[in-house]
Amino acid sequence: MAVSALELRPRGAVALMDAALRLCSRNAGAWALTLPGGAAVVAAALYLVEAVRLGRPLALPALALTLAWFLRGLCQGAACHHVQEVLLGKEAEPSAWASLKAALGRAPALFITVAYLFVFNVLMLALTLGIGFFVLSAQGVGYAAVMQGKGSPLRLYGLCSRLLGPARGTATAVRILMGVQLLGFFNLHIGLNFLLILGRKLVGIDLTFAERFASLDNPQWVLFLALTTFALFEPVRAAAATLLLVDGRVRQEGLDLLAAVQQLPARNTGRPLAGSPGSPGSRSAAVLALVLGLGLLTAGPAHAQAGDVKPPVASGRDAATRLGAVAEACEGTGPAEDARYESLAGLGPAEAGKLDRWVRTVERQAWDDEDCDSALATLEQGLAQVPGTLSAQARADARAASARAKDILARPEFAVAPPKAEKEAPEESVPPEPPGWWRRFMDWLGEFLKKLFERSPAPPPRNQPELVTGGAVANVLVVLLVTLTVVVLGALLLRYFGKKKGTGESGLEVSTVHAATLAGDPAHALSRPPEGWAHLADELAARGEYREAVRSLYLALLSRLHRDGAILYDVTLSNWDYLRQFRGRSEWKAPFRELTRRFDFAWYGNVPVGAEGYREFRALTAPLLAAPAQPEAAGA
């Protein structure tokens, strides 16, 4: 449904962002119109990145991304139209299909807007080194401005700046607040990983490869999260752009009706009087205020020509004269036949602004728009509300006078001396009721606790001071205990470090297992020496079993790193646990990470491995297998 006119008031950036989020959370039309374009952009971008990674031709992926981006612009225009109809439309529930048809009707302008914004943003970011992204933000409402059809899309930035008006600063603040997408990015990553953990723990599905893929050190996963977050925030962008245009129009036309309505008289505590907020007269006054305020929305701003600027209304009689001239020109009822014109003179200074806007609206409809029917209708509607406004004004003045009188009487000099207290007649003594069992229990408990924690009286002072008191003995014991504790801890630390230095222990304890006990377990990396696993890998590669050969090379690498003390091999640990606990040479960590990634994709991900892939894997493992043993490991 359309928003009440009382809600059309200037708002800050935080309030607009909050309104956009609330609107998107309660309206499914904006999601239905923006998600197709967002999904198309995500799929096309991933297709292009995959083509670049695999070295495929880029013509078809680039064309797909271009078409998806144009589709996204069309969907943004439809969503902006839908949000505007939800806010200001007359229908109870506008349909998404009607907004889509409206966007298709303006498809050429929307396509021009897409190209304009792309070129403008690229040049702005390149020429300003990214600073213009936070300074120039009027183009962010481009799709919403084009859907209003008030200018050419070829001059889009000027059109957006003119429609925003004083709200340009708010648009910049809203663009900065859109940085909340970063929070959505991390929440999406955490949520998807939590689902993978639930699937592995509760259902028992082997999701090792999926969990490895859904990691922030995987560029493809980061790109997928960024594009998905961008698509999920598409409805928020459309809603924020439309709300910014509404805010700009409110600020330019001065339509802050809340302040005007707050000037109306409040509800009386007694029975409703004639013209009270609950009576027809008060409702008439409120309607008059809305009519006088909404006069700016019924027509666009008048384009005054030289010599046609009319002075503001000076008084009610001046307004009656000008309105009578309009009525006579449009063949309506003039001041001579209608006594309501004379009642305009009774309006006070508080109504001068609304009276001036009403007179200007009637004159603009009659003289500029040459629409006498609308002018007479607006004139008649305003004249019908004048009596209610006069009665409300009289009550407000009476209440103000009463409040002033009360303030005067409340001064100290007008205070009435209190009467002397008369001697009260002695009342018959009534015996108090006996306390209940709960009261008696609480009193007993309080007395018991008071006696329990009550200090005993201090003993009388002696003639001779005591040489040794209990407090002095306690202090000496505390000092002795602390000193003894420090000495014991120091001795233990010295013994520990001296033993470690004498025995020459390394920082990583390596436990070895005799190869004979592991010969029956071919999957154990320590069942063979590194040279044995490497020889087995060459034999498997010669038979064409490259996937098994890669596994043998990786087991040779684990065996070598365990013997060197770089890792502590344990069948319960994963490959990435070894990488996180790596304590070997720093230059080995990068190739070890790459070999682990390739092994996971080949062995667990079932990625095909050919002769070329095996040779690359063999070349990466050769330096690690052929490197001399570390001195610490050799000594151990």
C-alpha positions as CSV (number, residue, x, y, z in Angstrom):
1,M,0.0,0.0,0.0
2,A,1.1,3.6,-0.5
3,V,2.9,5.3,2.3
4,S,0.9,7.9,4.3
5,A,1.8,11.5,3.6
6,L,2.9,11.9,7.2
7,E,5.8,9.6,6.5
8,L,7.1,11.8,3.6
9,R,9.6,13.8,5.5
10,P,13.4,14.3,5.1
11,R,15.4,11.4,6.5
12,G,19.0,10.6,7.2
13,A,21.2,8.0,5.5
14,V,20.8,5.5,8.4
15,A,17.0,5.8,8.4
16,L,16.9,5.4,4.6
17,M,19.1,2.3,4.7
18,D,17.0,0.8,7.4
19,A,13.8,1.6,5.4
20,A,15.3,-0.1,2.3
21,L,16.2,-3.2,4.3
22,R,12.8,-3.4,5.9
23,L,11.0,-2.9,2.6
24,C,13.0,-5.7,0.9
25,S,12.4,-8.1,3.9
26,R,8.6,-7.6,3.6
27,N,8.1,-7.4,-0.2
28,A,8.7,-10.3,-2.5
29,G,8.2,-8.3,-5.7
30,A,11.6,-6.6,-5.5
31,W,13.3,-10.0,-5.0
32,A,11.4,-11.6,-7.9
33,L,12.4,-8.8,-10.2
34,T,16.1,-8.5,-9.3
35,L,17.2,-12.1,-8.7
36,P,17.0,-13.2,-12.3
37,G,19.4,-10.5,-13.4
38,G,21.7,-11.1,-10.4
39,A,21.8,-14.9,-11.1
40,A,22.6,-14.3,-14.7
41,V,25.5,-12.0,-13.8
42,V,26.9,-14.6,-11.3
43,A,26.8,-17.4,-13.8
44,A,28.3,-15.4,-16.7
45,A,31.1,-14.0,-14.5
46,L,32.0,-17.5,-13.3
47,Y,31.9,-18.8,-16.9
48,L,34.3,-16.0,-18.0
49,V,36.7,-16.6,-15.2
50,E,36.8,-20.4,-15.9
51,A,37.5,-19.7,-19.6
52,V,40.4,-17.4,-18.6
53,R,41.8,-20.0,-16.3
54,L,41.6,-22.8,-18.9
55,G,42.9,-20.6,-21.8
56,R,39.7,-21.0,-23.8
57,P,38.4,-18.4,-26.3
58,L,36.8,-15.4,-24.5
59,A,34.4,-14.2,-27.2
60,L,31.4,-16.2,-26.1
61,P,31.9,-15.7,-22.3
62,A,32.4,-12.0,-22.7
63,L,29.2,-11.8,-24.8
64,A,27.3,-13.8,-22.1
65,L,28.5,-11.4,-19.4
66,T,27.5,-8.3,-21.5
67,L,24.0,-9.7,-22.1
68,A,23.7,-10.6,-18.4
69,W,24.7,-7.1,-17.4
70,F,22.1,-5.5,-19.7
71,L,19.5,-8.0,-18.2
72,R,20.5,-6.8,-14.8
73,G,19.9,-3.2,-15.7
74,L,16.4,-4.1,-17.0
75,C,15.6,-5.9,-13.8
76,Q,16.9,-2.9,-11.7
77,G,14.6,-0.6,-13.6
78,A,11.6,-2.9,-13.0
79,A,12.5,-3.2,-9.3
80,C,12.7,0.6,-8.9
81,H,9.3,1.0,-10.5
82,H,7.8,-1.6,-8.3
83,V,9.3,0.0,-5.1
84,Q,7.9,3.4,-6.2
85,E,4.5,2.0,-6.7
86,V,4.6,0.3,-3.3
87,L,5.5,3.7,-1.7
88,L,3.4,6.2,-3.7
89,G,1.1,4.1,-5.9
90,K,-2.7,4.0,-5.5
91,E,-3.0,0.2,-5.9
92,A,-3.3,-1.9,-2.7
93,E,-0.6,-4.3,-3.9
94,P,1.2,-3.6,-7.2
95,S,2.2,-6.6,-9.3
96,A,5.7,-7.4,-10.4
97,W,4.4,-8.2,-13.9
98,A,3.2,-4.6,-14.3
99,S,6.6,-3.2,-13.2
100,L,8.3,-5.6,-15.7
101,K,6.1,-4.3,-18.5
102,A,6.9,-0.7,-17.5
103,A,10.6,-1.5,-17.6
104,L,10.2,-3.2,-21.0
105,G,8.5,0.0,-22.2
106,R,11.6,2.0,-21.2
107,A,14.1,-0.7,-22.3
108,P,16.1,1.5,-24.8
109,A,16.6,4.2,-22.1
110,L,17.6,1.5,-19.5
111,F,20.1,0.0,-22.0
112,I,21.6,3.4,-22.6
113,T,21.8,3.9,-18.8
114,V,23.7,0.6,-18.4
115,A,26.3,1.6,-21.0
116,Y,26.5,5.2,-19.5
117,L,27.0,4.0,-16.0
118,F,29.7,1.4,-17.0
119,V,31.8,4.0,-18.9
120,F,31.2,6.7,-16.2
121,N,32.2,4.4,-13.3
122,V,35.3,3.1,-15.1
123,L,36.5,6.6,-16.0
124,M,35.7,7.9,-12.5
125,L,37.7,5.1,-10.8
126,A,40.6,5.4,-13.2
127,L,40.9,9.1,-13.1
128,T,40.3,9.7,-9.4
129,L,42.2,6.6,-8.1
130,G,39.0,5.4,-6.4
131,I,38.3,8.6,-4.5
132,G,35.4,9.5,-6.8
133,F,33.6,6.4,-5.7
134,F,32.9,8.1,-2.3
135,V,32.5,11.7,-3.7
136,L,30.4,11.2,-6.8
137,S,27.4,9.1,-5.9
138,A,24.4,10.8,-7.7
139,Q,24.6,8.2,-10.5
140,G,23.7,5.5,-8.0
141,V,20.0,6.4,-8.5
142,G,20.3,6.3,-12.3
143,Y,17.8,3.4,-12.9
144,A,15.2,4.9,-10.7
145,A,15.6,8.3,-12.3
146,V,15.3,6.9,-15.8
147,M,12.1,5.0,-14.9
148,Q,10.5,8.4,-14.0
149,G,11.0,9.6,-17.5
150,K,12.0,13.1,-16.6
151,G,15.2,13.6,-18.7
152,S,17.5,12.1,-21.2
153,P,19.7,9.1,-20.2
154,L,22.6,10.7,-22.1
155,R,22.8,13.4,-19.4
156,L,22.2,11.0,-16.6
157,Y,24.5,12.4,-14.0
158,G,23.0,15.9,-14.3
159,L,19.5,14.5,-14.2
160,C,20.2,12.5,-11.0
161,S,21.8,15.5,-9.3
162,R,18.8,17.7,-10.2
163,L,16.3,15.1,-8.9
164,L,18.3,14.5,-5.7
165,G,18.9,18.1,-4.9
166,P,19.8,18.5,-1.2
167,A,19.8,14.7,-0.8
168,R,23.1,14.3,-2.7
169,G,25.0,14.2,0.6
170,T,22.6,11.5,1.9
171,A,23.2,9.5,-1.3
172,T,27.0,9.6,-0.5
173,A,26.4,8.4,3.0
174,V,24.1,5.6,1.7
175,R,26.8,4.4,-0.6
176,I,29.2,4.2,2.3
177,L,26.6,2.3,4.3
178,M,26.4,-0.2,1.5
179,G,29.7,-1.5,2.8
180,V,27.6,-3.7,4.9
181,Q,27.9,-6.1,2.0
182,L,31.3,-7.1,3.4
183,L,29.5,-8.4,6.5
184,G,27.1,-10.3,4.3
185,F,30.1,-11.8,2.4
186,F,31.5,-13.3,5.6
187,N,28.1,-14.4,6.9
188,L,27.5,-16.3,3.7
189,H,30.8,-18.0,3.9
190,I,30.2,-19.0,7.6
191,G,26.7,-20.2,6.8
192,L,27.7,-22.4,3.9
193,N,30.6,-24.0,5.9
194,F,28.3,-24.6,8.8
195,L,26.0,-26.5,6.4
196,L,28.9,-28.6,5.3
197,I,29.9,-29.4,8.9
198,L,26.3,-30.5,9.6
199,G,26.3,-32.7,6.6
200,R,29.5,-34.4,7.6
201,K,28.7,-34.7,11.3
202,L,25.0,-35.6,11.2
203,V,24.5,-37.3,7.9
204,G,28.0,-38.8,7.6
205,I,28.7,-37.7,4.0
206,D,32.3,-37.5,3.0
207,L,32.6,-33.8,2.1
208,T,36.4,-33.4,2.3
209,F,36.7,-32.1,-1.2
210,A,33.7,-29.7,-0.8
211,E,35.2,-28.4,2.5
212,R,38.6,-27.9,0.8
213,F,36.9,-26.0,-2.0
214,A,34.9,-23.7,0.4
215,S,37.9,-22.1,1.8
216,L,39.0,-18.4,1.7
217,D,42.4,-19.4,0.2
218,N,40.6,-20.7,-2.9
219,P,40.2,-17.8,-5.4
220,Q,37.2,-19.4,-7.2
221,W,35.3,-19.7,-3.9
222,V,36.0,-16.0,-3.0
223,L,34.8,-14.9,-6.4
224,F,31.6,-17.0,-6.0
225,L,30.9,-15.5,-2.6
226,A,31.5,-11.9,-3.9
227,L,29.2,-12.3,-6.8
228,T,26.5,-14.0,-4.8
229,T,26.6,-11.2,-2.2
230,F,26.4,-8.7,-5.0
231,A,23.3,-10.5,-6.3
232,L,21.6,-10.7,-2.9
233,F,21.9,-7.0,-2.4
234,E,20.3,-6.0,-5.7
235,P,16.8,-5.4,-4.1
236,V,18.4,-3.2,-1.5
237,R,20.1,-1.1,-4.2
238,A,16.8,-0.6,-6.0
239,A,14.9,0.3,-2.8
240,A,17.6,2.7,-1.6
241,A,17.7,4.5,-5.0
242,T,13.9,5.0,-5.0
243,L,13.9,6.2,-1.4
244,L,16.6,8.6,-2.2
245,L,14.6,10.1,-5.0
246,V,11.6,10.4,-2.8
247,D,13.7,12.1,-0.1
248,G,15.2,14.5,-2.7
249,R,11.7,15.5,-3.8
250,V,10.6,16.0,-0.2
251,R,13.5,18.2,0.5
252,Q,13.1,20.3,-2.7
253,E,9.3,20.9,-2.4
254,G,9.3,21.3,1.4
255,L,6.8,18.6,2.0
256,D,7.4,18.0,5.7
257,L,3.8,17.4,6.7
258,L,4.7,16.1,10.1
259,A,5.6,19.5,11.5
260,A,2.3,20.9,10.1
261,V,0.2,18.2,11.6
262,Q,1.9,18.5,15.0
263,Q,0.6,22.1,15.1
264,L,-3.0,20.9,15.1
265,P,-4.8,20.9,18.6
266,A,-4.3,17.8,20.7
267,R,-7.2,15.6,22.1
268,N,-9.0,17.0,25.1
269,T,-9.3,14.7,28.2
270,G,-13.0,15.5,28.6
271,R,-15.8,14.8,26.2
272,P,-15.2,15.8,22.6
273,L,-16.1,19.3,21.8
274,A,-17.0,20.7,18.4
275,G,-13.9,20.6,16.4
276,S,-11.9,18.4,18.8
277,P,-9.6,15.7,17.4
278,G,-12.4,13.2,17.6
279,S,-15.0,15.4,16.0
280,P,-15.6,16.2,12.4
281,G,-14.2,19.7,12.7
282,S,-10.7,18.4,13.8
283,R,-10.7,16.0,11.0
284,S,-11.6,18.8,8.6
285,A,-8.7,20.8,9.9
286,A,-6.3,17.9,9.4
287,V,-7.7,17.4,5.9
288,L,-7.1,21.1,5.2
289,A,-3.5,20.8,6.3
290,L,-3.0,17.8,4.1
291,V,-4.7,19.5,1.1
292,L,-2.6,22.6,1.6
293,G,0.6,20.6,1.9
294,L,-0.2,18.1,-0.9
295,G,-0.8,21.0,-3.3
296,L,2.9,20.8,-4.2
297,L,2.5,17.2,-5.2
298,T,-0.6,17.7,-7.4
299,A,1.4,19.6,-10.0
300,G,5.0,20.1,-10.9
301,P,6.9,23.3,-9.9
302,A,5.7,26.3,-11.8
303,H,8.0,27.9,-14.3
304,A,7.6,31.6,-13.5
305,Q,8.4,34.0,-16.3
306,A,9.8,37.5,-16.0
307,G,7.3,39.9,-14.5
308,D,4.9,37.1,-13.4
309,V,6.3,36.5,-9.9
310,K,3.4,37.2,-7.5
311,P,4.1,38.5,-3.9
312,P,3.2,36.2,-1.0
313,V,-0.2,36.5,0.6
314,A,-0.1,39.3,3.2
315,S,-3.4,38.6,5.0
316,G,-6.6,36.8,4.8
317,R,-8.3,39.7,2.9
318,D,-5.6,39.6,0.3
319,A,-6.1,35.9,-0.1
320,A,-9.9,36.4,-0.5
321,T,-9.3,39.1,-3.1
322,R,-7.0,36.9,-5.2
323,L,-9.2,33.8,-4.8
324,G,-12.2,35.8,-5.8
325,A,-10.5,36.9,-9.0
326,V,-9.8,33.3,-9.8
327,A,-13.4,32.3,-9.1
328,E,-14.8,35.1,-11.3
329,A,-12.4,34.3,-14.2
330,C,-13.4,30.6,-14.0
331,E,-17.1,31.5,-13.7
332,G,-17.4,30.3,-10.1
333,T,-18.9,31.6,-6.9
334,G,-17.2,34.9,-5.9
335,P,-16.9,36.8,-2.6
336,A,-20.1,38.6,-3.2
337,E,-22.1,35.4,-3.2
338,D,-20.1,33.3,-0.7
339,A,-19.6,34.5,2.8
340,R,-16.8,32.0,3.4
341,Y,-14.3,34.3,1.7
342,E,-14.8,36.8,4.6
343,S,-13.9,34.1,7.1
344,L,-10.4,33.9,5.6
345,A,-9.6,37.2,7.4
346,G,-9.9,35.4,10.8
347,L,-7.0,33.0,10.1
348,G,-4.0,33.7,12.4
349,P,-0.3,34.0,11.5
350,A,0.3,30.2,12.1
351,E,-1.9,29.5,9.0
352,A,-0.2,32.1,6.8
353,G,2.2,29.7,5.1
354,K,-0.5,27.1,4.3
355,L,-2.8,29.8,3.1
356,D,-0.2,31.2,0.8
357,R,0.6,27.8,-0.7
358,W,-3.1,27.2,-1.2
359,V,-3.7,30.5,-3.0
360,R,-0.6,29.9,-5.2
361,T,-1.8,26.4,-6.1
362,V,-5.2,27.6,-7.1
363,E,-3.7,30.5,-9.2
364,R,-1.2,28.1,-10.9
365,Q,-4.0,25.7,-11.8
366,A,-6.1,28.6,-13.2
367,W,-3.5,30.8,-14.9
368,D,-0.5,28.5,-15.7
369,D,-2.2,25.2,-16.4
370,E,-5.5,26.8,-17.7
371,D,-7.4,24.1,-15.8
372,C,-10.4,25.9,-14.3
373,D,-12.1,22.7,-13.1
374,S,-9.1,21.7,-11.0
375,A,-8.7,25.2,-9.7
376,L,-12.4,25.5,-8.6
377,A,-12.3,22.0,-7.0
378,T,-9.2,22.9,-5.0
379,L,-10.8,26.3,-4.1
380,E,-14.0,24.6,-2.9
381,Q,-12.2,22.0,-1.0
382,G,-10.2,24.6,0.9
383,L,-13.2,26.9,1.6
384,A,-15.0,23.9,3.1
385,Q,-12.3,23.4,5.7
386,V,-11.9,27.1,6.8
387,P,-14.6,26.9,9.6
388,G,-13.0,23.9,11.1
389,T,-9.6,25.6,11.0
390,L,-11.0,28.7,12.7
391,S,-12.6,26.7,15.5
392,A,-9.4,24.7,16.0
393,Q,-7.4,27.9,16.1
394,A,-9.8,29.4,18.7
395,R,-9.4,26.3,20.9
396,A,-5.6,26.4,20.6
397,D,-5.6,30.1,21.5
398,A,-7.8,29.4,24.5
399,R,-5.6,26.6,25.7
400,A,-2.5,28.7,25.3
401,A,-4.1,31.5,27.3
402,S,-5.2,29.0,30.0
403,A,-1.6,27.6,30.1
404,R,-0.2,31.1,30.5
405,A,-2.6,31.9,33.3
406,K,-1.7,28.7,35.1
407,D,2.0,29.6,34.7
408,I,1.4,33.1,36.2
409,L,-0.6,31.7,39.1
410,A,2.1,29.1,39.8
411,R,4.6,31.9,40.7
412,P,5.6,32.1,44.4
413,E,4.0,35.5,44.9
414,F,0.6,34.1,44.0
415,A,0.9,31.1,46.2
416,V,-1.8,30.6,48.9
417,A,-0.6,30.1,52.5
418,P,-1.5,26.7,53.8
419,P,-4.2,26.7,56.5
420,K,-3.1,26.2,60.1
421,A,-3.3,22.6,61.1
422,E,-6.2,22.1,63.4
423,K,-5.8,20.0,66.4
424,E,-7.0,16.7,65.3
425,A,-9.4,14.9,67.5
426,P,-7.8,12.0,69.3
427,E,-8.8,8.9,67.5
428,E,-9.6,5.7,69.2
429,S,-6.6,3.6,69.5
430,V,-6.9,0.5,67.5
431,P,-4.6,-2.4,68.4
432,P,-2.4,-3.3,65.5
433,E,-2.8,-6.6,63.8
434,P,-0.3,-9.3,64.9
435,P,2.4,-9.9,62.2
436,G,2.1,-13.0,60.1
437,W,4.5,-16.0,60.2
438,W,6.5,-14.7,57.3
439,R,7.1,-11.3,58.9
440,R,8.1,-13.0,62.2
441,F,10.5,-15.4,60.3
442,M,12.2,-12.5,58.4
443,D,12.6,-10.5,61.7
444,W,14.2,-13.5,63.4
445,L,16.5,-14.1,60.4
446,G,17.6,-10.4,60.4
447,E,18.4,-10.5,64.1
448,F,20.3,-13.8,63.7
449,L,22.4,-12.5,60.8
450,K,23.0,-9.2,62.7
451,K,24.3,-11.1,65.7
452,L,26.4,-13.5,63.5
453,F,28.3,-10.8,61.8
454,E,28.5,-8.3,64.6
455,R,32.0,-7.6,65.7
456,S,33.1,-8.2,69.2
457,P,34.1,-5.1,71.1
458,A,37.8,-4.3,71.0
459,P,39.7,-5.2,74.1
460,P,40.8,-2.4,76.4
461,P,44.3,-1.0,75.7
462,R,47.1,-2.4,77.8
463,N,49.6,-0.4,79.6
464,Q,52.6,-2.1,77.9
465,P,52.6,-2.7,74.1
466,E,52.8,-6.3,72.9
467,L,56.1,-7.3,71.4
468,V,54.7,-9.9,69.0
469,T,51.2,-9.7,67.7
470,G,49.1,-12.1,65.6
471,G,49.1,-9.8,62.6
472,A,52.9,-9.5,62.6
473,V,53.3,-13.3,62.7
474,A,50.8,-13.7,59.8
475,N,52.8,-11.1,57.7
476,V,56.1,-12.9,58.3
477,L,54.5,-16.3,57.3
478,V,53.1,-14.8,54.1
479,V,56.5,-13.3,53.1
480,L,58.3,-16.7,53.8
481,L,55.7,-18.7,51.8
482,V,56.0,-16.3,48.8
483,T,59.8,-16.4,48.9
484,L,59.9,-20.2,49.2
485,T,57.5,-20.5,46.2
486,V,59.7,-18.2,44.0
487,V,62.8,-20.2,44.9
488,V,61.2,-23.5,44.1
489,L,59.9,-22.3,40.7
490,G,63.3,-20.8,39.8
491,A,65.0,-24.1,40.7
492,L,62.6,-26.1,38.5
493,L,63.0,-23.7,35.6
494,L,66.8,-23.8,35.8
495,R,66.8,-27.6,36.0
496,Y,64.5,-27.9,33.0
497,F,66.4,-25.6,30.8
498,G,69.7,-27.0,31.8
499,K,68.6,-30.5,31.0
500,K,67.2,-29.5,27.7
501,K,70.5,-27.7,26.8
502,G,72.6,-30.6,27.8
503,T,70.6,-33.3,26.0
504,G,70.2,-31.1,22.8
505,E,66.5,-31.9,22.3
506,S,64.9,-30.3,19.3
507,G,61.6,-28.3,19.4
508,L,59.6,-31.2,17.7
509,E,59.6,-34.7,19.1
510,V,59.6,-37.3,16.4
511,S,58.5,-40.8,17.2
512,T,59.7,-43.5,14.9
513,V,58.2,-46.9,14.2
514,H,60.1,-49.9,12.9
515,A,59.4,-50.5,9.3
516,A,58.9,-54.3,9.9
517,T,55.8,-53.6,12.0
518,L,54.3,-51.5,9.2
519,A,55.1,-53.7,6.3
520,G,51.5,-55.2,6.3
521,D,49.9,-51.7,6.0
522,P,50.6,-50.5,2.4
523,A,48.7,-47.2,3.1
524,H,51.0,-46.1,5.9
525,A,53.6,-43.6,4.8
526,L,56.2,-45.0,7.1
527,S,55.9,-48.6,5.8
528,R,58.5,-47.7,3.1
529,P,61.5,-45.4,3.0
530,P,61.1,-42.3,0.7
531,E,63.2,-43.9,-2.0
532,G,61.0,-47.0,-1.9
533,W,57.8,-44.9,-2.5
534,A,59.5,-42.9,-5.2
535,H,60.6,-46.1,-7.0
536,L,57.1,-47.5,-6.7
537,A,55.7,-44.3,-8.2
538,D,58.0,-44.6,-11.2
539,E,56.8,-48.2,-11.8
540,L,53.1,-47.2,-11.6
541,A,53.7,-44.3,-14.0
542,A,55.4,-46.6,-16.4
543,R,52.2,-48.8,-16.4
544,G,50.0,-45.7,-17.0
545,E,48.6,-45.6,-13.5
546,Y,49.3,-41.9,-13.0
547,R,46.8,-41.3,-10.2
548,E,48.3,-44.1,-8.0
549,A,51.8,-42.8,-8.9
550,V,50.9,-39.3,-7.6
551,R,49.7,-40.9,-4.4
552,S,53.0,-42.8,-4.0
553,L,55.0,-39.7,-4.5
554,Y,53.0,-37.8,-1.9
555,L,53.5,-40.7,0.6
556,A,57.3,-40.5,-0.2
557,L,57.1,-36.8,0.6
558,L,55.3,-37.4,4.0
559,S,57.8,-40.1,4.9
560,R,60.8,-37.8,4.1
561,L,59.3,-34.9,6.1
562,H,58.6,-37.2,9.1
563,R,62.2,-38.5,9.0
564,D,63.5,-34.9,8.9
565,G,61.3,-33.8,11.8
566,A,59.3,-31.4,9.7
567,I,56.0,-33.1,10.5
568,L,54.8,-35.8,13.0
569,Y,53.1,-38.4,10.8
570,D,49.8,-39.7,12.2
571,V,47.1,-41.6,10.3
572,T,44.4,-39.7,12.2
573,L,45.6,-36.3,10.8
574,S,44.7,-34.9,7.4
575,N,47.1,-33.5,4.8
576,W,46.2,-29.9,5.7
577,D,46.8,-30.7,9.4
578,Y,50.4,-31.6,8.4
579,L,50.6,-28.2,6.6
580,R,49.4,-26.3,9.6
581,Q,51.8,-28.1,11.9
582,F,54.8,-27.8,9.5
583,R,58.0,-27.2,11.4
584,G,60.5,-27.7,8.6
585,R,62.4,-25.3,6.4
586,S,60.6,-22.2,5.4
587,E,61.3,-22.6,1.7
588,W,59.7,-26.0,1.7
589,K,56.3,-24.8,2.9
590,A,55.2,-23.3,-0.4
591,P,55.9,-26.4,-2.5
592,F,54.4,-28.6,0.2
593,R,51.2,-26.6,0.1
594,E,51.0,-26.8,-3.7
595,L,51.7,-30.6,-3.7
596,T,49.0,-31.1,-1.1
597,R,46.5,-29.1,-3.2
598,R,47.3,-31.1,-6.3
599,F,47.2,-34.4,-4.5
600,D,43.7,-33.6,-2.9
601,F,42.3,-32.7,-6.3
602,A,43.8,-35.8,-8.0
603,W,43.1,-38.4,-5.3
604,Y,39.9,-37.1,-3.5
605,G,38.5,-34.9,-6.3
606,N,39.0,-37.5,-9.0
607,V,40.6,-35.0,-11.3
608,P,42.2,-36.8,-14.3
609,V,46.0,-37.0,-14.1
610,G,48.0,-37.6,-17.3
611,A,51.7,-38.0,-18.0
612,E,52.2,-34.3,-18.1
613,G,50.5,-33.9,-14.7
614,Y,52.7,-36.7,-13.2
615,R,55.9,-35.1,-14.6
616,E,54.9,-31.7,-13.0
617,F,54.2,-33.4,-9.7
618,R,57.5,-35.4,-9.9
619,A,59.4,-32.2,-10.6
620,L,57.9,-30.4,-7.6
621,T,58.7,-33.3,-5.2
622,A,62.3,-33.9,-6.5
623,P,63.9,-31.0,-4.6
624,L,62.3,-32.0,-1.4
625,L,63.2,-35.7,-1.7
626,A,66.7,-35.0,-2.8
627,A,67.5,-32.3,-0.2
628,P,70.1,-33.3,2.5
629,A,68.7,-34.2,5.9
630,Q,68.7,-31.5,8.5
631,P,71.4,-31.6,11.1
632,E,69.0,-31.8,14.0
633,A,67.2,-34.8,12.4
634,A,70.5,-36.5,11.5
635,G,71.8,-36.1,15.1
636,A,68.5,-37.5,16.5
